[in-house]
């Protein structure tokens, strides 16, 4: 009797001790989230631009944290990295084009937009005709000189660029020497910076969308008396000496890992947690850079998201939920959501086995009593997210600025289009304001003395708890009835 009582007492003591142990999310500390953010947003990482050494250091740090948490490597990978090849195209430093008695120089009033190296004298003709009329002209071996203006949409640069592409495609078919377009407006500095910027794209896109290999240049000829620079159809002579745009490959990587779910019936389904780790980089070429500070550290955008992801990897691996969980830090968000697109096009866990994506992304925050969720009302997981935030004294609020289209401007959108329910979990704001955006894409987005690490901790805890509640919910999450992505969900998961 005594022995039985002692055994019962020991058992009861063990149960009491287990119940008194904090759930894994409560074990996270302010000191550790601060340590993660201080490193990821440090000057050492130089703004984490895709393909730079700082970006690679960030990837290595995230991979080390995933390994420390005991995450498994994703299927098909021998490390925590999913390598992604990119193609970079940028301007050469020199080059010139002469048309008649007018000479244009690279870096001043000339911008090379396409084509390979070319050094020759060629006949040229000036024409503002539409592509249908150009079809009738003999342009083989000739340079077409034309105004950068769509006569049907005067003043609209996008329309002009669409016409430009149509011209170039036609000229390639006609074996023309190239196309030089003349911009006569007053916004040359802005347009040349935009069109001449360093361009990074997936290597597969570069191969599939290779432009016709003919010269394409833009020159600036200030308008005089509303007259075109030459008469329509005028024959001209041209001298071309250009190196073409420079092209090279670079590498970056998504960083991922996963844990297996604890429920044998649900572990075949996966909840994917995601945040992008790249930012803008550093340099005086970036808008907002100053001599005092030209490093765009990206503490809020998106250091906070990566800290939440690392924290979730730690707490969820300590006590796995029913479903399996994938952790994915994506690169190249700032240059077109390319890392997430690469993953969705070649997923390491099939999308039909990925039942939910919770993305974490931020531009800033102004209210530490809330978490703002883009798409909160659009999926059946809204209640789980609300309860998770309430667990840490915060309210989950829906997107207060739908006109800003935040839902479609982050990595979640690629998954959503495939049918996967995919909201974005964001630091708190109740309205879109200048105060919210004061650090957005600015060198001031760094870890200052006033940074609210207590909020970062609660944000990270709520992110992890949201994932836990969703992964433990026996009902598979779905899009709300009537949502624009509901049909894609039905097709992906073969549901009604």
DRENDO-1510 file (C-alpha; in Angstrom, 1 decimal, always signed):
<recs>
REC; n; res; u; v; w
REC; 1; UNK; +0.0; +0.0; +0.0 .
REC; 2; UNK; +2.8; +2.3; +0.9 .
REC; 3; UNK; +4.7; +1.5; -2.2 .
REC; 4; UNK; +1.6; +2.0; -4.4 .
REC; 5; UNK; +1.1; +5.4; -2.8 .
REC; 6; UNK; +4.7; +6.4; -3.4 .
REC; 7; UNK; +4.4; +5.3; -7.0 .
REC; 8; UNK; +1.2; +7.3; -7.4 .
REC; 9; UNK; +2.8; +10.3; -5.8 .
REC; 10; UNK; +5.8; +10.2; -8.1 .
REC; 11; UNK; +3.5; +9.9; -11.1 .
REC; 12; UNK; +1.4; +12.8; -9.9 .
REC; 13; UNK; +4.6; +14.8; -9.3 .
REC; 14; UNK; +5.8; +14.1; -12.8 .
REC; 15; UNK; +2.5; +15.2; -14.3 .
REC; 16; UNK; +2.5; +18.3; -12.2 .
REC; 17; UNK; +6.0; +19.2; -13.3 .
REC; 18; UNK; +5.1; +18.6; -17.0 .
REC; 19; UNK; +2.1; +20.8; -16.7 .
REC; 20; UNK; +4.2; +23.5; -15.1 .
REC; 21; UNK; +6.7; +23.5; -17.9 .
REC; 22; UNK; +6.2; +26.4; -20.3 .
REC; 23; UNK; +5.1; +25.6; -23.8 .
REC; 24; UNK; +8.0; +26.0; -26.2 .
REC; 25; UNK; +7.0; +29.5; -27.5 .
REC; 26; UNK; +7.1; +30.9; -23.9 .
REC; 27; UNK; +10.6; +29.6; -23.6 .
REC; 28; UNK; +11.8; +32.1; -26.2 .
REC; 29; UNK; +13.7; +35.1; -24.8 .
REC; 30; UNK; +14.1; +38.7; -25.6 .
REC; 31; UNK; +17.9; +38.3; -25.5 .
REC; 32; UNK; +18.0; +35.7; -28.2 .
REC; 33; UNK; +15.6; +37.5; -30.6 .
REC; 34; UNK; +17.7; +40.6; -30.1 .
REC; 35; UNK; +20.9; +38.7; -30.8 .
REC; 36; UNK; +19.5; +37.3; -34.1 .
REC; 37; UNK; +18.3; +40.7; -35.3 .
REC; 38; UNK; +21.5; +42.6; -34.3 .
REC; 39; UNK; +23.5; +40.3; -36.5 .
REC; 40; UNK; +21.1; +40.1; -39.5 .
REC; 41; UNK; +20.8; +43.9; -39.6 .
REC; 42; UNK; +24.4; +44.6; -38.8 .
REC; 43; UNK; +26.7; +46.7; -41.1 .
REC; 44; UNK; +28.8; +43.6; -41.6 .
REC; 45; UNK; +26.1; +42.1; -43.8 .
REC; 46; UNK; +26.0; +45.3; -45.9 .
REC; 47; UNK; +22.2; +45.2; -46.5 .
REC; 48; UNK; +22.0; +41.5; -47.7 .
REC; 49; UNK; +21.4; +42.3; -51.4 .
REC; 50; UNK; +20.9; +39.1; -53.4 .
REC; 51; UNK; +24.1; +37.7; -54.7 .
REC; 52; UNK; +26.4; +39.7; -52.4 .
REC; 53; UNK; +28.7; +38.4; -49.7 .
REC; 54; UNK; +26.4; +39.9; -47.0 .
REC; 55; UNK; +23.5; +37.9; -48.5 .
REC; 56; UNK; +25.6; +34.8; -48.3 .
REC; 57; UNK; +26.5; +35.5; -44.7 .
REC; 58; UNK; +22.9; +35.8; -43.8 .
REC; 59; UNK; +22.1; +32.5; -45.5 .
REC; 60; UNK; +24.9; +30.8; -43.6 .
REC; 61; UNK; +23.6; +32.2; -40.3 .
REC; 62; UNK; +20.0; +31.0; -41.0 .
REC; 63; UNK; +21.3; +27.6; -42.0 .
REC; 64; UNK; +23.3; +27.4; -38.8 .
REC; 65; UNK; +20.2; +28.2; -36.7 .
REC; 66; UNK; +18.2; +25.6; -38.5 .
REC; 67; UNK; +20.8; +23.0; -37.9 .
REC; 68; UNK; +21.0; +24.0; -34.2 .
REC; 69; UNK; +17.3; +23.5; -33.9 .
REC; 70; UNK; +17.6; +20.0; -35.4 .
REC; 71; UNK; +15.7; +20.6; -38.6 .
REC; 72; UNK; +15.9; +18.0; -41.3 .
REC; 73; UNK; +17.2; +18.9; -44.8 .
REC; 74; UNK; +14.5; +19.3; -47.4 .
REC; 75; UNK; +14.1; +16.4; -49.9 .
REC; 76; UNK; +16.6; +16.5; -52.7 .
REC; 77; UNK; +19.1; +18.8; -50.9 .
REC; 78; UNK; +22.4; +17.8; -49.3 .
REC; 79; UNK; +22.5; +21.0; -47.3 .
REC; 80; UNK; +20.0; +23.6; -45.9 .
REC; 81; UNK; +20.4; +25.6; -49.1 .
REC; 82; UNK; +18.4; +25.5; -52.3 .
REC; 83; UNK; +20.8; +27.0; -54.9 .
REC; 84; UNK; +19.3; +29.5; -57.4 .
REC; 85; UNK; +21.2; +30.7; -60.5 .
REC; 86; UNK; +20.6; +34.3; -61.5 .
REC; 87; UNK; +21.6; +36.4; -64.5 .
REC; 88; UNK; +22.8; +39.9; -64.0 .
REC; 89; UNK; +22.7; +42.5; -66.7 .
REC; 90; UNK; +24.2; +46.0; -66.3 .
REC; 91; UNK; +25.5; +49.0; -68.2 .
REC; 92; UNK; +29.0; +49.2; -69.7 .
REC; 93; UNK; +31.0; +52.3; -68.8 .
REC; 94; UNK; +31.7; +53.5; -72.4 .
REC; 95; UNK; +30.2; +53.6; -75.9 .
REC; 96; UNK; +29.0; +56.0; -78.5 .
REC; 97; UNK; +26.5; +56.4; -81.3 .
REC; 98; UNK; +26.7; +59.1; -84.0 .
REC; 99; UNK; +23.7; +59.9; -86.2 .
REC; 100; UNK; +24.4; +62.4; -88.9 .
REC; 101; UNK; +26.4; +65.2; -87.2 .
REC; 102; UNK; +25.1; +64.4; -83.7 .
REC; 103; UNK; +27.2; +62.2; -81.3 .
REC; 104; UNK; +25.8; +60.6; -78.2 .
REC; 105; UNK; +28.0; +59.1; -75.4 .
REC; 106; UNK; +27.3; +56.4; -72.8 .
REC; 107; UNK; +26.9; +57.8; -69.3 .
REC; 108; UNK; +25.6; +61.1; -70.7 .
REC; 109; UNK; +22.9; +61.2; -73.4 .
REC; 110; UNK; +23.2; +57.6; -74.5 .
REC; 111; UNK; +21.8; +54.4; -72.9 .
REC; 112; UNK; +22.5; +51.0; -74.3 .
REC; 113; UNK; +19.4; +48.8; -73.7 .
REC; 114; UNK; +20.3; +45.7; -75.6 .
REC; 115; UNK; +22.4; +43.9; -78.2 .
REC; 116; UNK; +26.0; +42.7; -78.2 .
REC; 117; UNK; +29.2; +44.5; -79.0 .
REC; 118; UNK; +29.0; +46.4; -82.3 .
REC; 119; UNK; +31.5; +48.7; -84.0 .
REC; 120; UNK; +30.7; +49.7; -87.6 .
REC; 121; UNK; +29.2; +52.4; -89.8 .
REC; 122; UNK; +25.8; +51.7; -91.2 .
REC; 123; UNK; +23.0; +53.5; -93.1 .
REC; 124; UNK; +20.2; +54.8; -91.0 .
REC; 125; UNK; +16.6; +56.0; -91.6 .
REC; 126; UNK; +14.4; +58.2; -89.4 .
REC; 127; UNK; +10.8; +57.0; -89.1 .
REC; 128; UNK; +8.0; +57.4; -86.5 .
REC; 129; UNK; +5.8; +54.9; -88.4 .
REC; 130; UNK; +3.9; +52.2; -86.5 .
REC; 131; UNK; +5.2; +48.6; -86.9 .
REC; 132; UNK; +2.6; +47.8; -89.5 .
REC; 133; UNK; +4.0; +50.6; -91.7 .
REC; 134; UNK; +7.6; +49.7; -90.9 .
REC; 135; UNK; +6.9; +46.2; -92.4 .
REC; 136; UNK; +6.8; +47.9; -95.8 .
REC; 137; UNK; +10.3; +49.5; -95.5 .
REC; 138; UNK; +13.6; +48.0; -96.6 .
REC; 139; UNK; +15.5; +48.0; -93.3 .
REC; 140; UNK; +17.9; +45.1; -93.8 .
REC; 141; UNK; +21.3; +46.1; -92.5 .
REC; 142; UNK; +20.0; +49.6; -91.6 .
REC; 143; UNK; +19.6; +51.4; -88.3 .
REC; 144; UNK; +16.1; +52.6; -87.5 .
REC; 145; UNK; +16.0; +56.0; -85.7 .
REC; 146; UNK; +12.7; +56.7; -84.1 .
REC; 147; UNK; +11.1; +58.8; -81.4 .
REC; 148; UNK; +10.4; +57.2; -78.1 .
REC; 149; UNK; +6.7; +58.0; -78.2 .
REC; 150; UNK; +3.6; +56.1; -79.0 .
REC; 151; UNK; +1.5; +58.4; -81.2 .
REC; 152; UNK; -1.7; +56.8; -79.9 .
REC; 153; UNK; -0.7; +57.3; -76.2 .
REC; 154; UNK; +1.4; +60.5; -76.1 .
REC; 155; UNK; +3.3; +61.1; -72.9 .
REC; 156; UNK; +2.8; +57.5; -71.5 .
REC; 157; UNK; +6.2; +55.9; -71.1 .
REC; 158; UNK; +4.8; +52.4; -70.6 .
REC; 159; UNK; +3.0; +52.6; -73.9 .
REC; 160; UNK; +6.2; +53.9; -75.5 .
REC; 161; UNK; +8.1; +51.0; -74.2 .
REC; 162; UNK; +5.5; +48.5; -75.5 .
REC; 163; UNK; +5.9; +50.1; -79.0 .
REC; 164; UNK; +9.6; +50.0; -78.6 .
REC; 165; UNK; +9.5; +46.2; -78.0 .
REC; 166; UNK; +7.3; +45.7; -81.0 .
REC; 167; UNK; +9.7; +47.7; -83.2 .
REC; 168; UNK; +12.7; +45.7; -82.0 .
REC; 169; UNK; +11.1; +42.4; -82.6 .
REC; 170; UNK; +10.2; +43.5; -86.2 .
REC; 171; UNK; +13.7; +44.8; -86.8 .
REC; 172; UNK; +15.2; +41.5; -85.7 .
REC; 173; UNK; +13.1; +39.6; -88.2 .
REC; 174; UNK; +14.1; +42.1; -91.0 .
REC; 175; UNK; +17.8; +41.7; -90.1 .
REC; 176; UNK; +18.2; +45.4; -89.3 .
REC; 177; UNK; +21.3; +46.7; -87.7 .
REC; 178; UNK; +19.4; +48.0; -84.7 .
REC; 179; UNK; +17.1; +50.6; -83.2 .
REC; 180; UNK; +18.0; +54.0; -81.7 .
REC; 181; UNK; +15.1; +55.7; -80.1 .
REC; 182; UNK; +15.1; +59.4; -79.2 .
REC; 183; UNK; +13.7; +60.8; -76.0 .
REC; 184; UNK; +13.0; +64.5; -76.1 .
REC; 185; UNK; +11.4; +65.1; -72.7 .
REC; 186; UNK; +12.7; +66.6; -69.5 .
REC; 187; UNK; +12.8; +63.4; -67.3 .
REC; 188; UNK; +16.0; +61.9; -68.9 .
REC; 189; UNK; +17.8; +61.5; -65.6 .
REC; 190; UNK; +14.9; +59.5; -64.0 .
REC; 191; UNK; +14.2; +57.5; -67.1 .
REC; 192; UNK; +17.8; +56.6; -67.8 .
REC; 193; UNK; +18.3; +55.6; -64.1 .
REC; 194; UNK; +15.3; +53.3; -64.3 .
REC; 195; UNK; +16.0; +51.7; -67.7 .
REC; 196; UNK; +19.8; +51.5; -67.1 .
REC; 197; UNK; +19.6; +49.9; -63.7 .
REC; 198; UNK; +21.3; +46.7; -62.8 .
REC; 199; UNK; +18.8; +43.9; -63.7 .
REC; 200; UNK; +18.7; +40.6; -61.9 .
REC; 201; UNK; +16.5; +37.8; -63.1 .
REC; 202; UNK; +16.3; +34.0; -62.8 .
REC; 203; UNK; +18.8; +32.4; -65.2 .
REC; 204; UNK; +15.9; +30.4; -66.7 .
REC; 205; UNK; +14.0; +33.6; -67.5 .
REC; 206; UNK; +17.1; +35.0; -69.2 .
REC; 207; UNK; +17.4; +32.0; -71.4 .
REC; 208; UNK; +13.6; +31.9; -72.3 .
REC; 209; UNK; +13.2; +35.6; -72.8 .
REC; 210; UNK; +16.4; +36.4; -74.6 .
REC; 211; UNK; +15.7; +39.6; -76.6 .
REC; 212; UNK; +16.6; +39.8; -80.3 .
REC; 213; UNK; +20.4; +40.3; -80.5 .
REC; 214; UNK; +20.3; +43.6; -82.3 .
REC; 215; UNK; +21.5; +47.0; -81.0 .
REC; 216; UNK; +18.9; +48.9; -79.0 .
REC; 217; UNK; +19.8; +52.3; -77.7 .
REC; 218; UNK; +18.1; +55.3; -76.2 .
REC; 219; UNK; +19.4; +58.8; -76.7 .
REC; 220; UNK; +18.5; +62.2; -75.3 .
REC; 221; UNK; +17.8; +65.0; -77.7 .
REC; 222; UNK; +16.1; +67.9; -76.0 .
REC; 223; UNK; +13.0; +69.0; -77.9 .
REC; 224; UNK; +13.2; +72.2; -79.9 .
REC; 225; UNK; +10.1; +74.0; -81.1 .
REC; 226; UNK; +8.0; +70.8; -81.0 .
REC; 227; UNK; +9.8; +69.5; -84.1 .
REC; 228; UNK; +11.1; +66.0; -84.7 .
REC; 229; UNK; +14.9; +65.8; -84.8 .
REC; 230; UNK; +14.8; +64.7; -88.5 .
REC; 231; UNK; +12.4; +64.6; -91.4 .
REC; 232; UNK; +10.2; +61.5; -91.7 .
REC; 233; UNK; +11.9; +58.9; -93.9 .
REC; 234; UNK; +15.2; +60.9; -94.0 .
REC; 235; UNK; +18.2; +58.8; -94.9 .
REC; 236; UNK; +21.1; +59.2; -92.5 .
REC; 237; UNK; +24.5; +57.8; -91.8 .
REC; 238; UNK; +25.4; +56.3; -88.5 .
REC; 239; UNK; +28.6; +55.3; -86.7 .
REC; 240; UNK; +28.2; +52.8; -83.8 .
REC; 241; UNK; +30.9; +51.9; -81.2 .
REC; 242; UNK; +29.2; +50.1; -78.3 .
REC; 243; UNK; +30.2; +47.2; -76.1 .
REC; 244; UNK; +26.6; +46.1; -75.4 .
REC; 245; UNK; +25.2; +45.5; -72.0 .
REC; 246; UNK; +27.4; +43.4; -69.6 .
REC; 247; UNK; +26.0; +40.1; -68.5 .
REC; 248; UNK; +27.1; +37.7; -65.8 .
REC; 249; UNK; +25.9; +34.9; -63.6 .
REC; 250; UNK; +25.5; +35.0; -59.8 .
REC; 251; UNK; +24.3; +32.6; -57.2 .
REC; 252; UNK; +22.1; +33.0; -54.2 .
REC; 253; UNK; +19.9; +30.4; -52.4 .
REC; 254; UNK; +16.7; +29.8; -50.5 .
REC; 255; UNK; +17.4; +28.3; -47.0 .
REC; 256; UNK; +15.1; +25.6; -45.8 .
REC; 257; UNK; +14.5; +22.7; -43.4 .
REC; 258; UNK; +11.6; +20.8; -41.9 .
REC; 259; UNK; +10.3; +18.9; -38.9 .
REC; 260; UNK; +8.1; +15.8; -39.0 .
REC; 261; UNK; +4.7; +16.1; -37.5 .
REC; 262; UNK; +3.7; +14.2; -34.3 .
REC; 263; UNK; +0.4; +12.8; -35.6 .
REC; 264; UNK; +0.7; +9.7; -37.9 .
REC; 265; UNK; -2.5; +10.7; -39.7 .
REC; 266; UNK; -1.6; +14.3; -40.3 .
REC; 267; UNK; +2.2; +14.3; -40.7 .
REC; 268; UNK; +1.9; +13.9; -44.4 .
REC; 269; UNK; +0.4; +17.4; -44.6 .
REC; 270; UNK; +2.8; +20.3; -44.3 .
REC; 271; UNK; +2.5; +23.9; -43.0 .
REC; 272; UNK; +5.1; +26.1; -44.6 .
REC; 273; UNK; +6.5; +29.1; -42.7 .
REC; 274; UNK; +8.3; +31.7; -44.8 .
REC; 275; UNK; +10.2; +35.0; -44.7 .
REC; 276; UNK; +12.6; +36.7; -47.1 .
REC; 277; UNK; +16.1; +37.4; -45.9 .
REC; 278; UNK; +17.4; +39.7; -48.7 .
REC; 279; UNK; +17.3; +43.4; -48.7 .
REC; 280; UNK; +18.6; +46.3; -50.8 .
REC; 281; UNK; +22.3; +46.2; -50.1 .
REC; 282; UNK; +24.5; +49.3; -49.9 .
REC; 283; UNK; +25.7; +52.2; -52.0 .
REC; 284; UNK; +25.2; +55.7; -53.0 .
REC; 285; UNK; +23.2; +54.6; -56.1 .
REC; 286; UNK; +20.3; +53.7; -53.8 .
REC; 287; UNK; +17.6; +56.3; -53.3 .
REC; 288; UNK; +17.9; +57.7; -49.8 .
REC; 289; UNK; +21.6; +56.9; -49.3 .
REC; 290; UNK; +23.7; +59.7; -47.8 .
REC; 291; UNK; +27.4; +60.2; -47.2 .
REC; 292; UNK; +26.8; +59.5; -43.6 .
REC; 293; UNK; +24.9; +56.2; -44.1 .
REC; 294; UNK; +24.5; +54.2; -47.3 .
REC; 295; UNK; +23.9; +50.8; -45.8 .
REC; 296; UNK; +20.3; +49.6; -46.0 .
REC; 297; UNK; +20.3; +47.2; -43.0 .
REC; 298; UNK; +16.7; +46.0; -43.3 .
REC; 299; UNK; +16.0; +45.4; -39.6 .
REC; 300; UNK; +12.2; +45.6; -40.1 .
REC; 301; UNK; +12.3; +44.6; -43.7 .
REC; 302; UNK; +12.7; +41.8; -43.2 .
REC; 303; UNK; +15.1; +41.0; -40.3 .
REC; 304; UNK; +12.0; +40.8; -38.1 .
REC; 305; UNK; +10.5; +38.1; -40.3 .
REC; 306; UNK; +13.6; +36.0; -40.3 .
REC; 307; UNK; +13.9; +36.3; -36.5 .
REC; 308; UNK; +10.3; +35.0; -36.3 .
REC; 309; UNK; +11.2; +32.2; -38.6 .
REC; 310; UNK; +14.3; +31.2; -36.7 .
REC; 311; UNK; +12.3; +31.4; -33.4 .
REC; 312; UNK; +9.6; +29.2; -34.8 .
REC; 313; UNK; +12.1; +26.6; -35.9 .
REC; 314; UNK; +13.4; +26.4; -32.4 .
REC; 315; UNK; +10.1; +26.2; -30.5 .
REC; 316; UNK; +8.3; +24.0; -32.9 .
REC; 317; UNK; +11.2; +21.5; -33.1 .
REC; 318; UNK; +11.2; +21.3; -29.3 .
REC; 319; UNK; +7.6; +20.2; -29.3 .
REC; 320; UNK; +6.4; +19.2; -32.9 .
REC; 321; UNK; +2.8; +19.8; -33.7 .
REC; 322; UNK; +0.5; +17.3; -35.4 .
REC; 323; UNK; +1.4; +18.3; -39.0 .
REC; 324; UNK; +4.9; +18.6; -40.4 .
REC; 325; UNK; +6.3; +22.1; -40.7 .
REC; 326; UNK; +8.6; +23.5; -43.4 .
REC; 327; UNK; +10.8; +26.5; -42.7 .
REC; 328; UNK; +11.8; +28.5; -45.8 .
REC; 329; UNK; +13.9; +31.7; -45.8 .
REC; 330; UNK; +13.7; +33.0; -49.4 .
REC; 331; UNK; +16.1; +35.3; -51.3 .
REC; 332; UNK; +15.5; +37.8; -54.1 .
REC; 333; UNK; +12.2; +39.2; -52.7 .
REC; 334; UNK; +13.3; +42.8; -53.2 .
REC; 335; UNK; +14.0; +42.2; -56.9 .
REC; 336; UNK; +10.8; +40.6; -57.9 .
REC; 337; UNK; +9.8; +37.9; -55.5 .
REC; 338; UNK; +12.2; +35.6; -57.4 .
REC; 339; UNK; +13.3; +33.2; -54.6 .
REC; 340; UNK; +9.7; +32.2; -53.7 .
REC; 341; UNK; +8.8; +31.9; -57.3 .
REC; 342; UNK; +11.7; +29.6; -57.9 .
REC; 343; UNK; +10.6; +27.4; -55.0 .
REC; 344; UNK; +6.9; +27.3; -56.2 .
REC; 345; UNK; +8.0; +26.3; -59.7 .
REC; 346; UNK; +10.2; +23.5; -58.3 .
REC; 347; UNK; +8.9; +22.7; -54.8 .
REC; 348; UNK; +10.9; +20.5; -52.6 .
REC; 349; UNK; +7.7; +19.4; -50.8 .
REC; 350; UNK; +4.9; +19.0; -53.3 .
REC; 351; UNK; +2.4; +21.8; -53.2 .
REC; 352; UNK; -0.5; +19.4; -52.8 .
REC; 353; UNK; +1.1; +18.3; -49.6 .
REC; 354; UNK; +1.6; +21.9; -48.4 .
REC; 355; UNK; -1.8; +22.8; -46.9 .
REC; 356; UNK; -0.9; +26.3; -45.6 .
REC; 357; UNK; +1.7; +29.0; -45.9 .
REC; 358; UNK; +2.3; +31.6; -43.3 .
REC; 359; UNK; +4.6; +34.3; -44.7 .
REC; 360; UNK; +6.2; +36.9; -42.4 .
REC; 361; UNK; +7.1; +40.3; -44.1 .
REC; 362; UNK; +7.3; +43.9; -42.9 .
REC; 363; UNK; +8.0; +47.4; -43.9 .
REC; 364; UNK; +7.6; +48.9; -40.4 .
REC; 365; UNK; +5.2; +49.0; -37.4 .
REC; 366; UNK; +3.4; +51.6; -35.4 .
REC; 367; UNK; +1.2; +49.6; -33.0 .
REC; 368; UNK; +2.8; +47.1; -30.7 .
REC; 369; UNK; -0.6; +45.9; -29.4 .
REC; 370; UNK; -1.5; +44.3; -32.7 .
REC; 371; UNK; -0.2; +42.0; -35.5 .
REC; 372; UNK; -1.5; +42.9; -38.9 .
REC; 373; UNK; -2.3; +40.0; -41.2 .
REC; 374; UNK; -2.8; +40.4; -44.9 .
REC; 375; UNK; -5.5; +37.9; -45.7 .
REC; 376; UNK; -6.7; +37.3; -42.2 .
REC; 377; UNK; -10.3; +37.0; -43.3 .
REC; 378; UNK; -9.5; +35.2; -46.5 .
REC; 379; UNK; -8.8; +31.7; -45.0 .
REC; 380; UNK; -10.4; +29.5; -42.4 .
REC; 381; UNK; -7.2; +29.8; -40.2 .
REC; 382; UNK; -8.1; +33.3; -39.1 .
REC; 383; UNK; -9.4; +32.1; -35.7 .
REC; 384; UNK; -6.2; +30.1; -35.0 .
REC; 385; UNK; -4.1; +33.2; -35.8 .
REC; 386; UNK; -6.3; +35.4; -33.6 .
REC; 387; UNK; -6.0; +33.0; -30.6 .
REC; 388; UNK; -2.3; +32.7; -31.1 .
REC; 389; UNK; -1.8; +36.5; -31.0 .
REC; 390; UNK; -4.1; +36.7; -27.9 .
REC; 391; UNK; -1.9; +34.2; -26.2 .
REC; 392; UNK; +0.8; +36.9; -26.1 .
REC; 393; UNK; -1.5; +39.9; -25.4 .
REC; 394; UNK; -2.0; +41.1; -28.9 .
REC; 395; UNK; -4.8; +41.4; -31.3 .
REC; 396; UNK; -4.7; +40.1; -34.9 .
REC; 397; UNK; -6.2; +42.7; -37.3 .
REC; 398; UNK; -6.9; +42.5; -41.0 .
REC; 399; UNK; -5.2; +44.5; -43.6 .
REC; 400; UNK; -6.3; +48.1; -42.9 .
REC; 401; UNK; -5.0; +49.4; -46.3 .
REC; 402; UNK; -6.3; +47.1; -49.0 .
REC; 403; UNK; -5.7; +49.8; -51.6 .
REC; 404; UNK; -2.0; +49.3; -51.1 .
REC; 405; UNK; -2.3; +45.8; -52.4 .
REC; 406; UNK; +0.1; +44.4; -49.7 .
REC; 407; UNK; -1.3; +40.8; -50.1 .
REC; 408; UNK; +0.0; +40.6; -53.7 .
REC; 409; UNK; +3.3; +42.3; -53.0 .
REC; 410; UNK; +5.0; +39.7; -51.0 .
REC; 411; UNK; +6.2; +36.1; -51.5 .
REC; 412; UNK; +2.9; +34.5; -50.4 .
REC; 413; UNK; +1.3; +35.5; -53.7 .
REC; 414; UNK; +3.0; +32.7; -55.7 .
REC; 415; UNK; +1.6; +30.1; -53.4 .
REC; 416; UNK; -1.8; +31.7; -53.3 .
REC; 417; UNK; -2.1; +31.7; -57.1 .
REC; 418; UNK; -1.4; +27.9; -57.0 .
REC; 419; UNK; -4.3; +27.5; -54.5 .
REC; 420; UNK; -2.3; +27.2; -51.2 .
REC; 421; UNK; -3.9; +29.4; -48.5 .
REC; 422; UNK; -1.1; +31.9; -47.8 .
REC; 423; UNK; -1.6; +35.0; -45.7 .
REC; 424; UNK; +1.2; +37.4; -44.6 .
REC; 425; UNK; +1.8; +38.0; -40.9 .
REC; 426; UNK; +3.2; +41.5; -40.4 .
REC; 427; UNK; +4.3; +43.7; -37.5 .
REC; 428; UNK; +1.4; +45.9; -36.3 .
REC; 429; UNK; -0.3; +48.9; -37.8 .
REC; 430; UNK; -3.9; +50.0; -37.9 .
REC; 431; UNK; -3.5; +52.5; -40.8 .
REC; 432; UNK; -1.2; +53.2; -43.7 .
REC; 433; UNK; +0.7; +56.4; -42.8 .
REC; 434; UNK; +4.0; +58.3; -43.3 .
REC; 435; UNK; +5.0; +57.2; -39.8 .
REC; 436; UNK; +4.6; +53.5; -40.8 .
REC; 437; UNK; +6.8; +54.0; -43.8 .
REC; 438; UNK; +9.5; +56.3; -42.5 .
REC; 439; UNK; +12.1; +53.6; -42.3 .
REC; 440; UNK; +10.9; +51.6; -45.4 .
REC; 441; UNK; +13.8; +51.1; -47.8 .
REC; 442; UNK; +15.9; +53.6; -46.0 .
REC; 443; UNK; +19.3; +53.4; -44.2 .
REC; 444; UNK; +17.4; +54.2; -41.0 .
REC; 445; UNK; +15.8; +50.7; -41.0 .
REC; 446; UNK; +18.4; +49.5; -38.5 .
REC; 447; UNK; +18.7; +48.4; -34.9 .
REC; 448; UNK; +18.8; +51.7; -32.9 .
REC; 449; UNK; +18.7; +52.2; -29.2 .
REC; 450; UNK; +14.9; +52.6; -29.3 .
REC; 451; UNK; +14.2; +49.4; -31.2 .
REC; 452; UNK; +11.4; +47.5; -29.4 .
REC; 453; UNK; +12.8; +44.1; -28.7 .
REC; 454; UNK; +10.0; +43.2; -26.3 .
REC; 455; UNK; +7.6; +43.5; -29.3 .
REC; 456; UNK; +9.9; +41.5; -31.5 .
REC; 457; UNK; +9.7; +38.7; -29.0 .
REC; 458; UNK; +5.9; +38.7; -28.7 .
REC; 459; UNK; +5.7; +39.0; -32.5 .
REC; 460; UNK; +8.0; +35.9; -32.9 .
REC; 461; UNK; +6.1; +34.0; -30.3 .
REC; 462; UNK; +2.7; +34.7; -31.9 .
REC; 463; UNK; +4.1; +33.7; -35.3 .
REC; 464; UNK; +5.3; +30.4; -34.0 .
REC; 465; UNK; +2.1; +29.8; -32.0 .
REC; 466; UNK; -0.1; +30.6; -35.1 .
REC; 467; UNK; +1.8; +27.9; -36.9 .
REC; 468; UNK; +1.3; +25.5; -34.0 .
REC; 469; UNK; -2.4; +26.1; -33.8 .
REC; 470; UNK; -2.9; +25.7; -37.6 .
REC; 471; UNK; -0.7; +22.6; -37.7 .
REC; 472; UNK; -2.6; +21.0; -34.7 .
REC; 473; UNK; -6.1; +21.9; -36.1 .
REC; 474; UNK; -7.6; +18.6; -37.4 .
REC; 475; UNK; -9.4; +20.6; -40.1 .
REC; 476; UNK; -7.4; +21.3; -43.2 .
REC; 477; UNK; -7.3; +25.1; -43.7 .
REC; 478; UNK; -8.8; +26.5; -46.9 .
REC; 479; UNK; -9.7; +29.7; -48.6 .
REC; 480; UNK; -12.9; +31.4; -47.5 .
REC; 481; UNK; -16.0; +30.6; -49.6 .
REC; 482; UNK; -16.0; +32.8; -52.7 .
REC; 483; UNK; -12.4; +33.9; -52.5 .
REC; 484; UNK; -10.7; +34.4; -55.8 .
REC; 485; UNK; -8.2; +31.6; -55.0 .
REC; 486; UNK; -10.9; +29.1; -54.0 .
REC; 487; UNK; -11.1; +27.4; -57.4 .
REC; 488; UNK; -7.3; +26.9; -57.5 .
REC; 489; UNK; -7.5; +25.4; -54.0 .
REC; 490; UNK; -10.2; +22.9; -55.1 .
REC; 491; UNK; -8.1; +21.9; -58.1 .
REC; 492; UNK; -4.8; +21.6; -56.2 .
REC; 493; UNK; -6.2; +19.5; -53.4 .
REC; 494; UNK; -9.0; +17.9; -55.4 .
REC; 495; UNK; -11.6; +19.2; -53.0 .
REC; 496; UNK; -15.1; +20.7; -53.5 .
</recs>
